[in-house]
Amino acid sequence: MILLRNAARRPLFLATALATRNQRRFAVAVAIGVVLGFIAAVPLVRTPLVRMPAFIPSYEAALFFIDLITSVLLFEQFMRLRSMALLILASGYLFDAMLIIPHALTFPGAFSTSGLLGAGPQTTAWLYVFWHGGFPLFVMAYAWLSRREDSGTVREIANPSRAITFAVAGAAVLALACTLLATKGHDLLPVVMQGNNYSLLTTKGISPTVWVLTLLAIATLWQRQPRVVDLWLMLVMWIWLFDIALSAVIGSSRFDLGFYVGRIFGLVAASFLLITLLVEMAKLYTGALGAAAAAEQRFAELARSRTPPAAKPLVHDGSETFIVRQNIARYRELLAAGSLDETQRRLTENLLAEEEAKLGARKS
């Protein structure tokens, strides 16, 4: 599929398609369910549970592949739309995936007693902070750039392949810098761990700051008519709020109920966006293929109905005129639906005028 540059075709992409009323209702229902689950877990959040160091490698291996695949899907959308906002969001997911690796390797008891990579007592806790505090910053940058692109103040990227190369390298360098700071620069960071207790993250205001950053990310994404990706991303950040609250704000120790439940919330958040992206992409591309097949069938029927008994060739209303008529019908349908924003409506009206002018010229 080639890059589509006009408003009439932009809804084929998840990054530009507006969320439907049913999608918004479903998101609200999930958000309410998460709140109810959080309320049920709060009274028992500090209850000690069985110590399972193997939980972290298993959980984070799943999380790594989920974030990596999500990043690839977003990079694919960027290749077609050349949107700087999408590039930033894809880089954020890639940064997350890369930082998960040292977090798992340095977790005490997962692969060695004190953790690999020269980890100290504070390493894993600070990697968690960089991980959960860094991603909301990518989301806020995405939301800000997305609005600027809608207003036309940011140009599309001319060379997407080169941009992806730089984005991947940038995410890798940033993840490496965070890892080195938490390992080699361990002694430069404030103490937040006392054995398995990390309540100092809360008393020193570090985990509440991460929580507030996540809340700000939701606020920057908020729109009256959100796009599909923005809607699911808001839901991801909403679930992250409760992940951080359970595992780093209210919870205070490794292997208590908040530690486990908070990470389950995080896994649900990451999985939810990936699953919905795959489902929505399947729906959009199935619809596009169905529309193409229907147009091809209509064209074949038209060709048969227009063929005269003497088998004279079709001249005055051939395939090009048929395509023009189909374009006019499609543009009118989009304008009548009322789902376009102001920029998309203006571009669609211009395209409609061009196609009508072509049809008028053919008739004359």
C-alpha positions as CSV (number, residue, x, y, z in Angstrom):
1,M,0.0,0.0,0.0
2,I,1.4,3.4,-1.0
3,L,1.5,6.4,1.3
4,L,-1.9,8.1,1.4
5,R,-1.8,11.8,1.7
6,N,-5.3,13.1,1.5
7,A,-8.0,13.3,4.2
8,A,-10.4,10.9,2.4
9,R,-8.0,8.1,2.7
10,R,-6.4,8.9,6.1
11,P,-9.1,7.0,8.0
12,L,-7.5,3.8,6.7
13,F,-4.8,4.3,9.3
14,L,-5.3,3.7,13.0
15,A,-3.2,6.8,13.8
16,T,-5.7,9.1,12.0
17,A,-9.1,7.2,12.2
18,L,-11.5,8.7,14.8
19,A,-12.6,6.4,17.6
20,T,-16.2,5.3,17.3
21,R,-18.9,5.7,20.1
22,N,-18.7,1.9,20.8
23,Q,-15.0,2.0,21.1
24,R,-15.2,4.9,23.6
25,R,-17.9,3.1,25.6
26,F,-15.7,0.0,25.7
27,A,-12.7,2.0,26.9
28,V,-14.8,3.6,29.7
29,A,-16.1,0.1,30.8
30,V,-12.5,-1.2,31.0
31,A,-11.4,1.9,32.9
32,I,-14.2,1.4,35.4
33,G,-13.3,-2.3,35.8
34,V,-9.7,-1.3,36.5
35,V,-10.8,1.1,39.2
36,L,-12.9,-1.6,40.9
37,G,-10.0,-4.0,40.8
38,F,-7.8,-1.4,42.4
39,I,-10.3,-0.7,45.1
40,A,-10.5,-4.4,45.9
41,A,-6.7,-4.8,46.1
42,V,-5.9,-1.7,48.2
43,P,-6.9,-3.1,51.7
44,L,-4.5,-6.1,51.1
45,V,-1.8,-4.3,49.1
46,R,1.0,-4.8,51.8
47,T,0.1,-8.5,52.5
48,P,3.4,-10.6,52.2
49,L,3.1,-13.4,49.6
50,V,5.4,-16.2,48.5
51,R,8.8,-15.0,47.3
52,M,9.0,-16.0,43.6
53,P,12.2,-14.5,42.0
54,A,11.4,-16.4,38.8
55,F,8.2,-14.3,38.4
56,I,10.2,-11.3,37.2
57,P,12.0,-13.0,34.3
58,S,8.8,-14.6,33.1
59,Y,6.7,-11.4,33.4
60,E,9.3,-9.2,31.8
61,A,10.0,-11.6,29.0
62,A,6.3,-11.4,28.0
63,L,6.4,-7.6,28.5
64,F,9.5,-7.2,26.3
65,F,7.9,-8.9,23.3
66,I,4.6,-7.1,23.7
67,D,6.3,-3.7,23.8
68,L,8.7,-4.7,20.9
69,I,5.8,-5.8,18.7
70,T,3.8,-2.7,19.5
71,S,6.8,-0.6,18.6
72,V,7.1,-2.4,15.2
73,L,3.4,-1.8,14.4
74,L,3.8,1.9,15.2
75,F,6.9,2.2,13.1
76,E,5.0,0.6,10.3
77,Q,2.2,3.2,10.6
78,F,5.0,5.9,10.7
79,M,6.5,4.6,7.4
80,R,3.1,5.2,5.7
81,L,2.1,8.5,7.3
82,R,5.6,9.9,8.0
83,S,4.4,11.5,11.2
84,M,6.9,12.7,13.7
85,A,4.4,12.1,16.5
86,L,4.1,8.4,15.6
87,L,7.9,8.1,15.4
88,I,8.2,9.4,18.9
89,L,5.6,7.1,20.3
90,A,7.2,4.0,18.6
91,S,10.5,5.1,20.0
92,G,8.9,5.3,23.5
93,Y,7.7,1.7,23.2
94,L,11.1,0.6,22.0
95,F,12.8,2.4,24.9
96,D,10.5,0.5,27.3
97,A,11.4,-2.8,25.7
98,M,15.1,-2.1,25.8
99,L,15.0,-1.0,29.5
100,I,13.1,-4.1,30.5
101,I,16.2,-6.2,29.7
102,P,18.6,-4.7,32.3
103,H,15.8,-4.4,34.8
104,A,15.2,-8.2,34.6
105,L,19.0,-9.0,34.5
106,T,19.7,-6.8,37.6
107,F,16.8,-8.0,39.7
108,P,18.1,-9.7,42.9
109,G,17.6,-13.4,42.8
110,A,16.3,-13.6,39.2
111,F,19.7,-14.7,37.6
112,S,22.1,-14.2,40.5
113,T,21.8,-13.4,44.2
114,S,22.7,-9.7,43.8
115,G,21.8,-9.3,40.1
116,L,23.9,-9.1,36.9
117,L,25.6,-6.2,35.2
118,G,27.4,-5.1,38.4
119,A,24.1,-4.2,40.0
120,G,23.9,-2.6,43.4
121,P,21.1,-2.6,46.0
122,Q,19.4,0.4,44.3
123,T,19.9,-0.5,40.7
124,T,16.6,-2.3,39.9
125,A,14.5,0.3,41.8
126,W,16.0,3.1,39.8
127,L,15.6,1.3,36.5
128,Y,11.9,0.9,37.4
129,V,11.8,4.7,37.9
130,F,13.5,5.4,34.6
131,W,11.2,2.9,32.8
132,H,7.9,4.1,34.3
133,G,8.9,7.8,34.4
134,G,10.4,7.9,30.9
135,F,7.5,6.4,28.9
136,P,5.0,9.2,30.0
137,L,7.4,11.8,28.6
138,F,7.4,10.0,25.2
139,V,3.6,10.0,25.3
140,M,3.4,13.7,26.1
141,A,5.8,14.5,23.3
142,Y,3.6,12.4,21.0
143,A,0.4,14.2,22.0
144,W,2.1,17.7,21.6
145,L,3.5,16.8,18.1
146,S,0.3,15.2,17.0
147,R,-1.6,18.5,17.7
148,R,1.0,20.5,15.9
149,E,0.8,18.2,12.9
150,D,-3.0,18.6,12.8
151,S,-2.6,22.4,12.7
152,G,0.0,22.1,9.9
153,T,2.9,23.5,11.8
154,V,5.0,20.4,11.6
155,R,6.0,18.9,8.2
156,E,6.0,15.2,7.5
157,I,9.4,13.5,7.5
158,A,10.9,13.2,4.0
159,N,13.1,10.1,4.6
160,P,11.3,7.7,7.0
161,S,13.9,4.9,6.8
162,R,16.7,7.2,8.0
163,A,14.4,8.7,10.7
164,I,13.7,5.1,12.0
165,T,17.4,4.4,12.1
166,F,18.1,7.5,14.2
167,A,15.1,6.8,16.4
168,V,16.2,3.2,17.1
169,A,19.7,4.4,17.8
170,G,18.4,7.2,20.1
171,A,16.2,4.8,22.1
172,A,19.1,2.4,22.5
173,V,21.5,5.2,23.6
174,L,18.9,6.5,26.1
175,A,18.3,3.0,27.5
176,L,22.0,2.4,27.8
177,A,22.6,5.7,29.6
178,C,19.9,4.9,32.1
179,T,21.4,1.4,32.7
180,L,24.9,2.8,33.2
181,L,23.6,5.5,35.6
182,A,21.8,2.8,37.6
183,T,24.9,0.4,37.7
184,K,28.1,2.3,37.2
185,G,26.7,5.5,38.7
186,H,24.8,3.6,41.5
187,D,26.4,5.7,44.3
188,L,25.4,9.0,42.6
189,L,21.7,8.2,43.0
190,P,19.6,8.7,46.2
191,V,19.1,5.6,48.4
192,V,15.5,4.3,47.8
193,M,15.9,0.6,48.9
194,Q,16.4,-0.9,52.3
195,G,16.6,-4.6,51.8
196,N,13.4,-5.5,50.0
197,N,11.6,-2.4,51.3
198,Y,11.2,0.5,48.8
199,S,9.0,2.8,50.9
200,L,11.7,5.5,50.5
201,L,10.5,5.9,46.9
202,T,7.3,7.3,48.2
203,T,8.6,9.3,51.2
204,K,11.2,11.0,49.0
205,G,8.5,11.8,46.4
206,I,10.0,9.8,43.6
207,S,7.2,7.4,42.8
208,P,4.5,10.0,43.3
209,T,6.3,12.1,40.7
210,V,6.2,9.2,38.3
211,W,2.5,8.8,39.1
212,V,1.9,12.5,38.3
213,L,3.8,12.3,35.0
214,T,1.5,9.4,34.0
215,L,-1.6,11.5,34.9
216,L,-0.2,14.4,32.9
217,A,0.3,12.1,29.9
218,I,-3.4,11.2,30.1
219,A,-4.4,14.9,30.2
220,T,-2.3,15.7,27.1
221,L,-3.9,12.9,25.2
222,W,-7.5,14.0,26.1
223,Q,-9.6,15.1,23.1
224,R,-13.4,15.4,22.6
225,Q,-13.1,13.2,19.5
226,P,-10.0,11.0,20.1
227,R,-8.3,8.9,17.4
228,V,-8.2,5.2,17.8
229,V,-4.6,5.0,18.9
230,D,-5.0,8.0,21.3
231,L,-8.0,6.3,22.9
232,W,-6.2,3.0,23.6
233,L,-3.1,4.9,24.7
234,M,-5.1,6.9,27.2
235,L,-6.5,3.6,28.5
236,V,-2.9,2.2,28.8
237,M,-1.8,5.2,30.8
238,W,-4.9,4.9,33.0
239,I,-4.1,1.3,33.9
240,W,-0.4,2.4,34.5
241,L,-1.7,4.8,37.1
242,F,-2.9,1.9,39.2
243,D,0.1,-0.2,38.4
244,I,2.4,2.5,39.8
245,A,0.0,3.1,42.8
246,L,-0.1,-0.5,43.8
247,S,3.5,-1.4,43.2
248,A,5.4,1.8,44.0
249,V,3.3,4.2,46.0
250,I,0.9,2.3,48.3
251,G,3.0,-0.9,48.2
252,S,6.3,-0.9,50.0
253,S,8.0,-4.3,49.6
254,R,9.0,-6.8,47.0
255,F,6.8,-9.9,46.8
256,D,3.8,-8.4,48.6
257,L,0.4,-8.4,47.0
258,G,0.9,-4.9,45.6
259,F,4.1,-6.0,44.0
260,Y,2.4,-8.8,42.1
261,V,-0.9,-7.2,41.3
262,G,0.7,-3.9,40.2
263,R,2.8,-5.8,37.6
264,I,-0.3,-7.8,36.4
265,F,-1.9,-4.4,35.8
266,G,1.1,-3.3,33.8
267,L,1.0,-6.5,31.7
268,V,-2.7,-6.0,31.0
269,A,-2.0,-2.4,30.0
270,A,0.7,-3.3,27.5
271,S,-1.2,-6.4,26.1
272,F,-4.4,-4.4,25.8
273,L,-2.9,-1.8,23.4
274,L,-1.3,-4.5,21.3
275,I,-4.4,-6.6,21.0
276,T,-6.6,-3.7,20.1
277,L,-4.1,-2.5,17.6
278,L,-4.1,-5.9,15.9
279,V,-7.9,-6.2,16.0
280,E,-8.5,-2.7,14.7
281,M,-5.9,-3.1,11.9
282,A,-7.6,-6.3,10.8
283,K,-10.9,-4.6,10.7
284,L,-9.6,-1.6,8.7
285,Y,-7.7,-3.7,6.2
286,T,-10.6,-6.1,5.8
287,G,-12.9,-3.2,5.1
288,A,-10.5,-1.7,2.6
289,L,-10.1,-5.1,0.8
290,G,-13.9,-5.5,0.8
291,A,-14.4,-2.0,-0.7
292,A,-11.8,-2.7,-3.4
293,A,-13.5,-6.0,-4.3
294,A,-16.9,-4.4,-4.4
295,A,-15.7,-1.6,-6.6
296,E,-14.1,-4.2,-9.0
297,Q,-17.3,-6.1,-9.1
298,R,-19.4,-3.0,-9.9
299,F,-16.9,-2.1,-12.6
300,A,-17.3,-5.5,-14.2
301,E,-21.1,-5.2,-14.1
302,L,-21.0,-1.8,-15.5
303,A,-18.8,-2.9,-18.4
304,R,-21.2,-5.7,-19.2
305,S,-24.3,-3.5,-19.1
306,R,-22.7,-0.8,-21.3
307,T,-21.6,-3.2,-24.0
308,P,-24.0,-2.6,-27.1
309,P,-25.3,-5.6,-29.1
310,A,-22.9,-4.9,-32.0
311,A,-20.0,-5.2,-29.6
312,K,-19.0,-1.5,-30.1
313,P,-16.1,-0.6,-27.8
314,L,-17.0,1.5,-24.7
315,V,-15.6,5.0,-25.4
316,H,-17.5,7.8,-23.7
317,D,-17.9,6.4,-20.2
318,G,-14.9,4.0,-19.8
319,S,-12.9,2.9,-16.8
320,E,-11.5,6.4,-16.0
321,T,-15.0,7.9,-15.8
322,F,-16.1,5.1,-13.6
323,I,-13.2,5.7,-11.2
324,V,-14.0,9.5,-11.1
325,R,-17.7,8.7,-10.3
326,Q,-16.6,6.3,-7.6
327,N,-14.3,8.9,-6.1
328,I,-17.1,11.5,-6.1
329,A,-19.4,9.1,-4.3
330,R,-16.8,8.3,-1.7
331,Y,-15.9,11.9,-1.0
332,R,-19.6,12.8,-0.6
333,E,-20.1,9.9,1.7
334,L,-17.2,11.0,3.9
335,L,-18.5,14.6,4.1
336,A,-22.0,13.4,4.9
337,A,-20.8,11.1,7.7
338,G,-19.6,14.1,9.7
339,S,-16.6,12.2,11.2
340,L,-13.8,14.4,9.6
341,D,-12.1,17.1,11.5
342,E,-11.9,20.6,10.0
343,T,-8.6,20.0,8.1
344,Q,-9.8,16.7,6.7
345,R,-13.1,18.2,5.6
346,R,-11.4,21.0,3.8
347,L,-9.1,18.6,1.9
348,T,-12.0,16.3,1.1
349,E,-14.0,19.2,-0.3
350,N,-11.1,20.2,-2.5
351,L,-10.7,16.7,-3.8
352,L,-14.4,16.5,-4.5
353,A,-14.3,19.7,-6.5
354,E,-11.4,18.4,-8.5
355,E,-13.2,15.1,-9.4
356,E,-16.4,16.9,-10.3
357,A,-14.4,19.2,-12.6
358,K,-12.9,16.1,-14.3
359,L,-16.4,14.6,-14.8
360,G,-17.7,17.9,-16.2
361,A,-14.8,18.1,-18.6
362,R,-15.5,14.5,-19.9
363,K,-19.2,15.2,-20.5
364,S,-18.4,18.3,-22.5
